[in-house]
Amino acid sequence: MQTAARADGVPAGLTERRALPDDRITSAISQAAASGIAVAASSRTSSRAPGISRAMASPLPTGKNGSRRPRMTSVGALISGSRFVRNNLRVEKLTNLPYPSALVPLCVFFAHKNGKTRNVTDAQRNVLMRWLWRSFFSRRFSAGVLRNLKRDIEEALKLREGKPSALADVSVNLEGDFFLEKKFSVSAVDTKTFVLLLVNAAPLSFVSGEQVSLSDVLSAFNRSEFHHLMPQAFLAKREIDGGAASVLANFAMISAGDNKILGGVAPSIYRAKMPESEVDRILEHAICPSSLFHDDFSSFIRSRAELLVASANRLMTD
């Protein structure tokens, strides 16, 4: 029987701790998952490589006084895997990831039986990044989770051993509808993927033109850090309902403070509150077309969706 992911993309076997807002990824992974990584990492690449269901069910090794703790291999792999997504995706905590289950094959790649740090070549990094982006945009871990994890673990093992690996060969057909039909919700898998796409573009403040503090935004990761490019109040006057206004293509990383300054007016009006010399750069880093300032919602979101698709496809092919 295949195990489906929860609504937030977390499969059985991976748990999340919500005690502190600045919790890091490593502390959010359960000890059971860590033990599973050690089991998978110590195996040779073969048709008999353990499935993730076996890995997650494996007992934790026993320490002194009967205490149970993960092997150092697991701890090192979790740290290395966490560091990889933090450095390359700017992820700050588990809830930033569309699918936390993607950490499992990633940590298997980094696991070393002697607890040593594993160096990553540029070629390996490119494969890992293409696999991550393709997995997110294809919703790879929304169904058939165990089957896909087992396959990805096997390919991750091949990759780390320098053998031909099909890890990044994940089928995905991304179209504009992804950004035109999905509604923005910080807890939704598709929104988390969209946010990581925005993060990758290194967004700038719409008011100051300075770089957005991504660590602050992703650590807090709440709705107040994201706002409509075409404000709801402006669209309501044009009889465009809130549902249509709240598609992904109409959102950007705009803080509550900046949004208050810009106001609920037409983009052509709030443009005057943006730094004139930085407008083009701000739009570029927001993956946003200049047609925003034409105040034509239908035309704008189609153009924005095209830019978002092109940006995502570059990440999935580079």
C-alpha positions in Angstrom: 0.0 0.0 0.0 1.3 3.4 -0.9 1.5 6.1 1.7 0.1 9.5 0.7 1.6 12.7 2.0 -0.3 14.9 4.5 -1.8 18.2 3.2 1.4 20.0 4.2 3.6 17.6 2.3 5.0 15.8 5.4 4.9 12.0 4.9 4.5 9.4 7.7 7.9 9.1 9.5 8.9 12.7 9.3 7.7 14.9 12.1 7.9 18.6 12.7 8.5 20.5 16.0 6.8 23.9 16.2 8.1 25.1 19.6 10.2 28.0 18.5 9.9 30.3 15.4 13.6 30.0 14.6 13.7 26.1 14.8 16.1 24.8 12.2 15.6 21.9 9.8 17.9 19.5 11.6 15.9 19.8 14.9 12.7 19.3 13.1 13.5 15.8 11.8 12.5 13.0 14.1 15.1 10.6 15.5 13.3 7.7 13.7 14.0 9.5 10.4 17.6 10.0 11.3 18.0 6.3 12.1 16.4 5.5 8.8 18.9 7.6 6.9 21.7 5.6 8.6 20.2 2.3 7.4 19.8 3.5 3.9 23.2 5.2 3.8 25.0 2.1 4.9 23.5 0.0 2.1 25.1 -0.7 -1.2 23.4 0.4 -4.4 21.5 -2.6 -5.6 18.0 -3.8 -6.4 17.8 -4.8 -2.7 18.4 -1.3 -1.3 16.0 -0.8 1.6 12.8 1.0 0.9 12.0 4.1 3.0 9.3 2.2 4.9 11.9 -0.2 6.3 14.3 2.7 7.0 11.7 4.7 9.0 10.7 1.6 10.9 14.3 0.7 11.9 15.0 0.9 15.7 17.3 3.6 17.0 20.7 2.3 18.0 21.2 2.0 21.8 23.6 4.3 23.6 24.9 4.3 27.1 22.6 3.4 29.9 20.1 2.0 27.4 19.4 5.5 25.9 18.5 5.6 22.2 20.2 8.0 19.9 20.8 8.2 16.1 24.2 7.1 14.8 26.7 9.9 14.2 26.3 9.1 10.5 22.7 10.1 10.7 23.5 13.3 12.6 26.2 14.3 10.1 23.9 13.6 7.2 21.1 15.6 8.6 23.4 18.6 9.3 24.9 18.3 5.7 21.5 17.9 4.1 20.1 20.8 6.1 23.0 23.0 5.2 22.6 22.2 1.5 19.0 23.3 1.3 19.7 26.3 3.5 22.6 27.5 1.3 21.0 26.6 -2.0 17.3 27.2 -1.4 17.6 29.7 1.4 15.4 27.5 3.5 15.3 28.5 7.2 13.1 25.9 8.7 11.2 22.7 7.8 7.9 24.5 7.0 9.7 26.4 4.2 10.1 23.1 2.2 7.2 22.1 0.0 8.0 18.5 0.8 10.2 17.8 3.8 10.4 14.1 2.6 12.9 15.4 0.0 15.4 15.6 2.8 15.6 11.8 3.1 17.3 11.0 -0.3 19.3 14.2 0.2 20.7 13.1 3.5 21.3 9.6 2.2 23.6 11.3 -0.4 25.5 13.1 2.3 25.8 10.2 4.7 29.3 8.8 5.4 29.8 5.6 7.3 32.8 7.2 9.0 31.0 10.4 9.9 33.2 12.5 7.6 32.0 15.5 5.6 31.2 14.6 2.0 32.4 17.0 -0.6 30.0 17.8 -3.4 31.1 18.5 -7.0 29.5 21.1 -9.1 28.1 18.4 -11.3 26.5 16.6 -8.3 25.1 19.9 -6.9 23.5 20.6 -10.3 21.8 17.2 -10.3 20.6 17.6 -6.7 19.2 21.1 -7.5 17.4 20.0 -10.6 15.9 17.0 -8.7 14.7 19.3 -5.9 13.0 21.8 -8.2 11.5 19.1 -10.5 10.2 17.3 -7.4 8.6 20.4 -6.1 6.9 21.6 -9.3 5.8 18.1 -10.2 4.3 17.5 -6.8 6.4 14.3 -6.7 5.7 13.5 -3.0 2.0 14.2 -3.0 1.3 10.5 -3.9 3.3 7.3 -4.2 5.6 8.7 -1.6 7.3 5.5 -0.6 7.8 4.3 -4.1 9.3 7.6 -5.2 11.5 7.9 -2.1 12.8 4.4 -2.6 13.7 5.2 -6.2 15.3 8.5 -5.3 17.4 7.0 -2.5 18.8 4.4 -5.0 19.6 7.2 -7.5 21.1 9.4 -4.8 23.4 6.5 -3.8 24.6 6.2 -7.4 25.2 9.9 -7.6 27.4 10.0 -4.5 29.4 7.1 -5.7 30.1 8.8 -9.1 28.0 6.4 -11.1 25.5 7.4 -13.8 22.4 8.6 -11.9 18.8 9.3 -13.1 18.0 11.3 -9.9 17.1 14.5 -11.7 15.1 12.6 -14.4 11.8 13.6 -12.9 9.0 14.3 -15.4 7.4 17.7 -15.1 5.3 19.8 -17.4 4.9 23.2 -15.9 2.4 25.6 -17.5 1.0 29.0 -16.6 -2.0 27.4 -15.0 0.2 26.6 -12.0 0.4 30.3 -11.2 -3.0 31.3 -12.6 -5.2 28.8 -10.8 -3.5 28.1 -7.5 -4.5 30.4 -4.6 -1.9 31.9 -2.3 -1.8 30.1 1.1 1.4 29.9 3.2 0.5 26.3 4.3 0.0 25.0 0.8 2.6 23.0 -1.0 2.3 24.9 -4.3 2.6 28.3 -2.5 5.8 27.1 -0.7 7.2 26.1 -4.1 6.2 29.5 -5.5 7.9 31.3 -2.5 11.1 29.5 -3.0 11.0 30.6 -6.7 10.6 34.2 -5.5 13.4 33.7 -3.0 15.7 32.4 -5.7 15.3 35.7 -7.6 16.7 37.7 -4.6 13.7 40.1 -4.2 14.1 43.8 -3.4 11.9 46.1 -1.3 9.3 47.8 -3.5 9.8 51.0 -1.4 13.5 51.2 -0.7 15.0 49.0 -3.4 17.1 47.3 -0.9 17.5 43.5 -0.6 14.7 41.8 1.4 16.0 40.1 4.5 15.2 36.5 3.4 16.2 34.9 6.6 13.7 37.1 8.5 10.9 36.4 6.0 11.4 32.7 5.9 11.9 32.3 9.6 8.6 34.0 10.3 7.0 32.7 7.1 3.6 34.2 7.6 1.1 35.9 5.3 2.1 39.4 6.3 5.3 39.1 4.3 3.4 38.6 1.0 1.0 40.9 -0.7 -0.9 41.5 -3.9 0.8 43.2 -6.8 -2.5 44.5 -7.9 -4.2 45.4 -4.6 -7.6 43.8 -3.8 -9.1 47.2 -3.1 -8.2 48.4 -6.5 -9.5 45.2 -8.2 -12.7 45.2 -6.2 -13.6 48.5 -7.8 -13.2 46.8 -11.1 -15.5 44.0 -9.9 -12.7 41.4 -9.8 -13.4 39.2 -6.8 -11.0 38.2 -4.1 -10.6 34.7 -5.3 -9.3 35.8 -8.7 -7.1 38.4 -7.1 -5.4 35.9 -4.9 -3.8 33.6 -7.5 -0.1 33.1 -7.1 0.7 35.2 -10.2 -0.6 38.3 -8.3 1.6 37.9 -5.3 5.1 39.1 -4.5 7.3 39.3 -1.4 6.1 42.7 -0.1 6.2 43.3 3.6 3.3 44.7 5.6 5.2 47.9 6.1 5.9 48.4 2.4 2.3 47.4 1.5 0.9 50.0 3.8 3.1 52.7 2.1 2.1 51.6 -1.4 -1.6 51.5 -0.4 -4.6 49.8 -2.1 -4.4 51.9 -5.2 -3.7 51.1 -8.8 -0.1 50.0 -9.6 0.2 53.0 -11.9 -0.4 55.2 -8.9 1.8 53.5 -6.3 4.6 53.4 -8.8 5.3 57.0 -7.7 6.2 55.7 -4.2 8.9 53.4 -5.6 12.4 54.6 -6.1 12.5 55.7 -9.7 16.0 54.6 -10.5 15.3 51.1 -9.0 11.9 50.3 -10.5 13.3 48.1 -13.3 15.6 46.1 -10.9 12.7 45.7 -8.4 10.5 44.2 -11.1 13.3 42.0 -12.4 14.0 40.6 -8.9 10.2 40.1 -8.3 10.0 38.2 -11.7 7.4 40.8 -12.6 6.6 42.4 -16.0 6.4 46.2 -16.5 2.8 45.6 -17.6 2.0 45.7 -13.9 1.7 49.5 -14.3 -0.8 49.3 -17.1 -3.5 48.4 -14.5 -4.9 45.6 -16.8 -5.3 42.7 -14.4 -6.0 40.0 -17.0 -3.1 40.9 -19.3 -0.8 41.3 -16.4 -1.2 38.0 -14.7 -0.8 36.1 -18.0 2.4 37.9 -18.6 3.6 37.3 -15.0 2.7 33.6 -15.3 4.8 33.4 -18.4 7.8 34.9 -16.6 7.4 32.7 -13.6 7.2 29.5 -15.8 10.4 30.6 -17.7 12.2 31.2 -14.4 11.1 27.9 -13.0 12.1 26.0 -16.2 15.6 27.5 -16.0 16.0 26.2 -12.5 14.8 22.7 -13.6 17.2 22.5 -16.6 20.3 24.4 -15.6 
